[in-house]
Amino acid sequence: GGGNANLQMSGFSLTETEEDKSETRIIFKGYFAGWCGACKEFKPIWNNVQKHFPKKKVVFKEIDCVKDEDVCMAAGVRGYPTLVLQNKNGDDEVYEGRRTEQDIKEYLNKQLSK
C-alpha cells in the first residue's frame, strides 16, 4: 500500500486550495512607484493597515508600477499611490478617501461588513 500515502498528501493540498476559494475576501491593491515621494510616505501606513486584517479577509496586493508599468496602465492608474478595492463581487472601486491608517481601516471594515 505505498500508493495510499501519496493519495492522502495530494488530498490534503486539494482541500487547502478549495478552502481558499470559498472564503469571501476582498482584495486591496496598492499601485506604487519607487520614485514617488507620496508613496514613500504612505508605505508605513500601508504596512500597518495590513497587520489589522487577517489574510482570509483582506488580501493586500502591492503593484510596482515601474516594474509592471503595463499592469498599471491597464488598470488606468494615473497617480501614485492609487488604492483600488476589489470587493466580494469582484468589482473594482478606487479608494477616494484620505490615506490615513484610521480612514483606510474604517473603509475596509465597512466593505467586510457588506
Secondary structure, 3 states (H helix, E strand, C coil): CHHHHHHHHHHHHHHHHHHHHHCCCEEEEEEECCCCHHHHHHHHHHHHHHHCCCCCCEEEEEEECCCCHHHHHHCCCCCCCEEEEECCCCCEEECCCCCCHHHHHHHHHHHHHC
